[in-house]
């Protein structure tokens, strides 16, 4: 069951997984990234964590924050888990390059909002 009290931890899990991705990718180019199987799989695992944590956020929280593409985030997790044999590495790279920076900014903002609400 999804509990509102667990939303802050889910956001922290998302943020940690995003930071892990950026740490693992480092300054690597796409070719270097996909050539390093351990690095690639560590990143894919953390993208799955992002999707699972997003899925475990309460429906109310996700509805209150419609600017974040929650369905696409959880859909990516499902695709990586269930369609692992079809994953194109350039799609994973695109998520890293195009999506995670913005998601990180949004999650930090949501954490700040929750902190202000809890302080009141």
C-alpha positions as CSV (number, residue, x, y, z in Angstrom):
1,X,0.0,0.0,0.0
2,X,1.2,3.5,-0.9
3,X,1.5,5.8,2.1
4,X,1.8,9.5,1.9
5,X,4.4,9.4,4.7
6,X,6.7,7.3,2.5
7,X,6.7,9.8,-0.4
8,X,9.7,11.7,0.9
9,X,11.8,8.5,1.1
10,X,10.7,7.6,-2.5
11,X,11.9,11.0,-3.7
12,X,15.2,10.4,-1.9
13,X,15.5,7.0,-3.6
14,X,14.9,8.7,-7.0
15,X,17.5,11.4,-6.3
16,X,20.1,8.9,-5.1
17,X,19.6,6.7,-8.2
18,X,19.9,9.7,-10.5
19,X,23.1,10.7,-8.7
20,X,24.4,7.2,-9.0
21,X,23.8,7.3,-12.8
22,X,25.7,10.5,-13.2
23,X,28.5,9.1,-11.1
24,X,28.7,5.9,-13.1
25,X,28.6,7.6,-16.4
26,X,31.1,10.3,-15.4
27,X,32.7,11.9,-18.4
28,X,32.3,8.8,-20.6
29,X,31.1,9.2,-24.2
30,X,28.2,7.1,-25.3
31,X,30.6,4.6,-27.0
32,X,32.6,4.3,-23.9
33,X,29.5,3.9,-21.8
34,X,28.0,1.1,-23.9
35,X,31.3,-0.7,-24.3
36,X,31.6,-1.0,-20.5
37,X,29.1,-3.7,-19.6
38,X,29.4,-3.2,-15.8
39,X,28.9,0.5,-16.1
40,X,26.0,0.1,-18.5
41,X,24.2,-2.5,-16.3
42,X,24.7,-0.4,-13.2
43,X,23.1,2.6,-14.9
44,X,20.2,0.5,-16.2
45,X,19.6,-0.9,-12.7
46,X,19.5,2.6,-11.3
47,X,17.0,3.7,-14.0
48,X,14.8,0.8,-12.9
49,X,15.1,2.0,-9.3
50,X,13.9,5.5,-10.4
51,X,10.9,3.9,-12.1
52,X,10.0,1.7,-9.2
53,X,10.3,4.5,-6.7
54,X,8.2,6.8,-8.9
55,X,5.6,4.0,-9.2
56,X,5.5,3.7,-5.4
57,X,4.8,7.4,-4.9
58,X,1.2,8.0,-3.9
59,X,-1.3,8.7,-6.7
60,X,-2.1,12.0,-4.9
61,X,1.5,13.1,-5.0
62,X,1.9,12.3,-8.7
63,X,-1.4,14.1,-9.5
64,X,-0.2,17.1,-7.5
65,X,3.0,17.2,-9.7
66,X,1.8,16.7,-13.3
67,X,4.8,18.4,-14.9
68,X,6.8,15.3,-14.2
69,X,6.1,12.5,-16.7
70,X,5.4,9.8,-14.1
71,X,3.8,7.4,-16.7
72,X,6.9,7.6,-18.9
73,X,9.2,7.1,-16.0
74,X,7.4,4.0,-14.8
75,X,7.0,2.8,-18.3
76,X,10.8,3.0,-18.8
77,X,11.2,0.8,-15.8
78,X,8.7,-1.7,-17.1
79,X,10.4,-1.7,-20.5
80,X,13.8,-2.3,-19.0
81,X,12.5,-5.1,-16.8
82,X,10.2,-6.9,-19.2
83,X,11.7,-5.9,-22.5
84,X,15.3,-6.2,-21.5
85,X,16.1,-8.1,-24.7
86,X,14.9,-5.3,-26.8
87,X,16.5,-2.3,-25.1
88,X,18.5,-0.1,-27.4
89,X,21.5,1.4,-25.7
90,X,21.0,4.7,-27.4
91,X,17.6,5.0,-25.7
92,X,19.3,4.5,-22.3
93,X,21.8,7.2,-23.3
94,X,19.0,9.6,-24.3
95,X,17.4,9.2,-20.9
96,X,20.7,10.0,-19.2
97,X,21.5,13.0,-21.5
98,X,18.0,14.4,-22.0
99,X,15.8,13.5,-19.1
100,X,17.6,12.9,-15.8
101,X,18.9,16.4,-15.3
102,X,15.4,17.8,-15.4
103,X,14.0,15.1,-13.3
104,X,16.7,15.7,-10.7
105,X,15.7,19.4,-10.6
106,X,12.0,18.5,-10.1
107,X,12.7,16.0,-7.3
108,X,14.9,18.5,-5.4
109,X,12.1,21.0,-5.7
110,X,9.5,18.5,-4.5
111,X,11.7,17.6,-1.5
112,X,12.0,21.3,-0.6
113,X,8.2,21.6,-0.9
114,X,7.6,18.7,1.4
115,X,10.1,20.0,3.9
116,X,8.3,23.3,4.0
117,X,5.0,21.6,4.5
118,X,6.3,19.3,7.3
119,X,7.8,22.4,9.1
120,X,4.5,24.2,9.2
